[in-house]
Amino acid sequence: MPSFPPAALAWSVWGLGALLYLIGFYQRVAPAVITEQLMTEFMIGGAALGNLSAFYFYSYVAMQIPTGVIADRWGPRRLLTAGAGVAALGSVIFALAPDLWWANAGRLLIGASVAVAFVSMLKLASHWFSPQQYALASGMALLMGVVGGVVAGVPLRLLVETFGWRAVMAVSGGLTAMLCIATWLWVRDDPSERGYASHAQHMHQSHAPTPVLKGLLEVLSYRNIWILTAVPVGFSGAVLTFAGLWGVPFLKQVHGLDPKSAAAITSTLLVSWALGGPLLGAWSEKMGRRKPLYLITAGIALLGWLAIIFLPLPLWLLVVLLVPTGFASGNIIIGFAWAKESVPLRVVGTASGVCNMGPLMGGMFLQPAVGWMLDNRWRGTVDAGARIYDAAAWQAGFALVFGAVVIAAVLILFARESHCRQMHS
């Protein structure tokens, strides 16, 4: 009998998919440190800037269900390769964009292409890792993504100040093209393609795969999927809105920080979020339950955002509170494992695609919404072509974020516990 693949091989195959997710996360939050350049160069306000950033999310969310369905039927290798290739093209278009239309088009292509990364990683994890390692792999995926987010903080700001944002984005496209080639050469959908035993042998059945529409309707027939898709809209949406776009200008305009210091603080939120993902996933696995830890961390995140948004905190205390708030927001990893356990294994890819819409819908809705609120409260102040907003405007904008977190916390109460086991054969 063939043995299971060695850990080094399994992690290297999964790791190339994770690199595309890292690049996708880098592209997701990169606008945060170039807000002034984008507003000045394209002559736009907060709502248009939020929309430019959200073009990434529009296509990303739209691709989740098709990606999950295709991952179930065609496998992640081809998806990851194609995704890296299109992401490279989108990066170059964004870097060379002569106007806002082309910048939006570049962001749209990037979002659509890197959307394949997370679902493909989960699919690879179900084949290359044991079921006990699935939550760990999901958490490590978030960790890899946040590494990309951290690169898009202070390091990106330093590169932009030295070479300009267009040159940096063009080089990013070149590196992504190199990943496209490496993925095709190394990644395989299943360990059996390299002579090893698969951790998902029971999924290789002789009958035809579930038809696309039937599989999607089956996934949507489970209440947990609806709930576990909606919950991350609040928790992830808050993190992506603050660290991914509006946190840096907020810290500059309200607390008087320079761009590099502001980017370092928002990176603190991302790092805490990354650490929370794998640890909370592993803890829920040890507890043998999903719901209690999800609820506890929801309460911590809720209190954290309440203080950060509505209390007149000194800067040092705001930074301190971002750590537990970000860590608790990593609870969405519990939700991914919980969703996997809420459906039959044959439609795990589709379920993952549906549930992965939640975190990105948070950014898609909240980033433009905060920008719209800022523009509504704008008093006409401009500095070097970029709009300046007062503290009251920022609080009104972030109040929308807090409302989304409240709704997310309440929704968890209605999900059915899986006890860390497949609920359906």
N, C-alpha and C positions, 0 to 999 in steps of 0.2 A: 504494500500500500504506500502511495506517495506521502511524504511528510508535508506538513504545512510550511509555507514559505518562511525563510529566516527573517527576523525582525528588520535587519538592515535593508533587505530587498523590499519588504512590504512598505516600510516608511519612505524609501526613496521613490517608489512608484506613486504613493500617496502624496509625497512631498512636491512633486512637479505640479500636480493639480493645486496643491496649497500655494505654490509660487504665483500661479495665475490669480488666486484669490487675494494674495498679498498685493499684487499689482492693482487688482480691482479696488481694494480698500484704499490704497494710495491715491488712486484716481478719484475715489469717492470723496475724500476729505481734502484733497489738494486745494480746492478753491478757497479754503479757510484762510490760507496765508497769502493769497494774492487777491483779496477782495478789493483793495484800493486800486490795484493795477487794472483789474477787470472793469470796475465801475468807471475809471477814468478813460481807459482805452476804448470801451464800447459805449461810453456816455449813458450809463444806466443807473437806476436807483435800486432800493432794497428789493422791491417786488421782482424786478427783472433779473437781478442777481440771484435771488432765490430760485427763480424759474430756470436760469441757466444752469445752476448747480443741480436742480431737480430733473433736468433732462436725462441725466444719468439714471435716475430712479424710475422715470417713466418707462423707459425701454427695459430696464432691469426687471421691474415688476411684471411687465407684459410677457417677458420671456420665461418666467418661472414655471408655469404649467406646461408649456411646450417642452421646456428643458427636462422636466421630470419625466414626462411621457417618453421623450426620445431616449433619455438615459435608460429607461426600462427596456426599450426595444432595440436600440442600436449600440449602447455601451458608451462609457465616458471617454475613451481614448480619442475617438473622432471629434466628439464635442469639445474637448479641451484644446485639441490642435486647432480646430476652426476658430474657437473663441479667442485664442491667443493671436491668431493671424488678423482677425477683424479688429481686435483691440489695438494692435499696432497701427493699423490704418487709421482708426479713430483718433489715436493720440497725435498722429502727424497732422491730420486735418485740423484738430483743435489748436495745435501749435502754430499752424500757418493761417489760421482764420483771418480773413480781411475785415469781417464784420460779425455782428451778433448772430446772424443766421447760420453762418458756417461754424461758429463756435458751438451753437446749440446742436448742429448736426454732428460735430465731432463727439460731444458729450453723449449724444443719443447712441452713436455707434459703440462707444466704449461701454456704456451701461448694458446694451444688448449682448455684447460679446462676453464680458466677464461674468455675466449672469449664469453662465454654464458652470462656473468653477465650484460653487458651494455644493450644488446638487451632485455634481460629478464626484466630488470628494466623498460625500456621504455614500454614494454608490460604490466607489472603490473601497471604502472602509468596510462595508457590509460583506465584501468578498475577500479582502486581504487581511482583515483583523477578526479576532474572535468577538462574539457578541458582548463579552465583558469589557472589551476595549472600545466599543462603539461610542459611548459617552465621552471617553477620554479623547478619541479622535475628533469628535465634534468640538470639544473644548479647545483642542490644539489648533483646529481650523480657525477659531476665533482669535487665538493667540497669534497665528501667522498673519491674519488679516490686520490685527492691530499693530503688528510690527510695521506693516505697510503704512498704517495711519501715523505712526510715530515718525517714520521717514518723511512723511508729508508735513511734519511739523517744523522743528528747528532746522534739521538738515536741508529740507526743501527751501526754507526761507533764506538760508545762507547761500544756497546755489542760485536762487532767483536774484538775490542782491548782487551776485558776482557775474552771472551770465545772462540774466533776463529770463522771464518765465517761458517765453517761446522756445528758446534753445533747450531749456531743461525738459520741456514736454516733448520735444522732438527726439532727444536722446532716450527718453522713457519709451517712446515708440520703437526705437531700434532694439532696446533690451527685450521688449515684449516679443518682437519678431524672432529673436534668438531662442526664447522659451518655446515658441511655436515649433521650431525644428526639434528641440530636445524632447519635447513631449511625444511627438510622433515616433521618435527613435526608441524611447525607453518605456513609456507607459503601456501596460496591457490591462484589459478589462478584468481578467480573472487569473488567479495563480496557475490554473490548469494550462494556460497558454505558455507557461514556463516550466511545466512538468511537476508542479506542486499541487497539493490538495487544496481545495477551496473551502473557505469558511461558509460558503453559501451553496454547497452542493445540492441541498434540498430545494433550491430555487430553480435548478436546471431540470425542468420537467419536460416530458415528451410532447405534451399537448401544446397547441398554438398559444402565443401570448395573448393576454387580455386585450381586446380591442380598445383603441385609444379612448373613445368617448365612454365606453362602458367602464373602463378603469377609473376615469375621472369622476364619473357619477358615483361609482362605488366609494371612492375616497370621500367625496362630499356628503355621503350619506351618514358619516360618523360625526356626531356632535362635537367630539373632542377636536377634530380637525378645524372646525370653524372657530372654536374658542382659542386654540393654540396658535392659530394664524392671527387672530385679532390682538392677543395680549402683547406681542412684541411691538406692535404699532406704538404703544406708549413707552415701553422701557427702552427699546433700541432707538425709537424715533427721537427721544429726548437726548440720548448720547450723540446721535448723528447730527442733530440740529445744533447742539452746543459745540461739540468738538469738530464737527464736519463743516461748519460754515460760520455761525454767528458768534461763537465764543471769543474768537480773536478780536474782532472789531468791538465787541462788548467790553472786553477787558481793556482795550486801548482807550475807548471813549469814556467809559465810566470810571475806571481805576487808573487811567493815565500811564499804562504800561507801554513799552516799546514792542514792536511786532514779535521779536524773538522770545521775549519773556512771556508774552501772551500765548504764543504757540507752545512753549514748554509747559505751561499750565494746562492747556487743553489736552496735550499729550499725556499728562498725568491722569486725566479722566479715562483716556483710551487704554493706557497701561493697566489701570485698575480693572477696567472692563474685561481686558484680556485675561488677567489673572483669575478673575471671578468665574469665567466660563468653564475651564477644565476642573477647577477645584469644586465648584458647586455641582457640576455634573457627576464627579466622582463621589462626593458626599451623598448625593441623592441615591446613587447606586448602592452605597454601603447601608444607607437607611432602608433600602428596599421599598421606598415610596417616593413619589414625585411631588405631590401636592403640598405637604407641610413646608418643605424648604422653599418651594416657589412662593408660597404665601408670606413666609417670614422675610425673605429678601425683597418681596414687593413692598412690604411695609417700611423696610429700611430705605429703599429707593424713594418712596413717597415722601418720607420725612426729610430726606436729604434735599430733594428738589424744592420742597416747601420752604426750607430755610434759605437755600441759595437764591431763590427767586424773590421771596417776599420779605426777608429780614435784612436790615441794614448792616450786613456783616463786614468786618474789616477784611482786607484781602487775604491775610494769613489764614483766617478761619474759613473763608470760602474755599481756599485751596485744600485745607484739611478735610472739609466735608465732601469735596469731589472724590476723594479716595473711597470711602465706604459706599457712596452713591454709585460710582462706576462699578465697583466690585459687585454690589448687589444686582446691578443691571445685567451682569453676566448670567443671570438666571434664565435667560432665553435658551441656553444650552440644555437645561432641564426640559424645556418645552420641545426641543427637537427630538430628544430621545423618547419623550412621552408620546409625541406624535407617531414616531416609528412603531411604538408598541400598540398604538390605537387602531392599526389597520393590518390586513393580511400582508405577509412579506412580499407577495408577488407585485404589490402596488406601492412598495416603500418609496421608490423613486418619484412616483407621482405625488405621494403624500408629502415628501420632502420639498418638492417644487412648490406645492400649494402653501405649505407652512413658511417657506422662506420668503414668500411675498410680504409677510407681516413686518419684519424689521425694516425692509426697504420702503414699504408704504408709509412707515413712520417718517422717514426722511422726505419722501415724495410729497406728503401732505404738509408737514410741519415747517420745512425750510421755506417754501414760498409763503406759507401763512404768516410766519414770523416777519418776513420781509414786507408783506402787505400791511401788517399792523404797524411796523416801523414807519413805512411811508405815510400811513394815515396820521401818525403822531409827529411827523417831521415838522420842524419849525423853520426850515429854509436854510439852515447852516450848511456850508460847503467848505471843504478843505482840499485844495489841489484836485478838484473835480469829483471828489468822493463825498457823499452825504454824511453828516454828523448828526447822531440822534442823542437825545438826553436820557437820563436815567428812567424817567417815567415811561418813555416810549419803549425802552428795553424791557421794563417790567411788564408792560402790557403785552408785548410780543411773546415773552417767555411764559406768561400766564396760560397761553394756548397749549404750551408744552405740558404744564402741570395738569391741566384738565385731561389730556390724553393719558397721563400716568395714572390718574385716579380711576378712569374707566378701565384701564388694563388690570389694575389690582382687584377691582370688583369682579371682573370676568373670570378670574382664576377659580373663584368659589364654585362656579357651575361646571367645571371640568370633572370627568370621572377618573378616579385613581386607577392606575394600571398595575401598581405594585412591582414595577420594573420587569414585567413579563408581557409577552405578546397576548393581547386580549382576544385575538381572533386567529383561527387557524388558516 
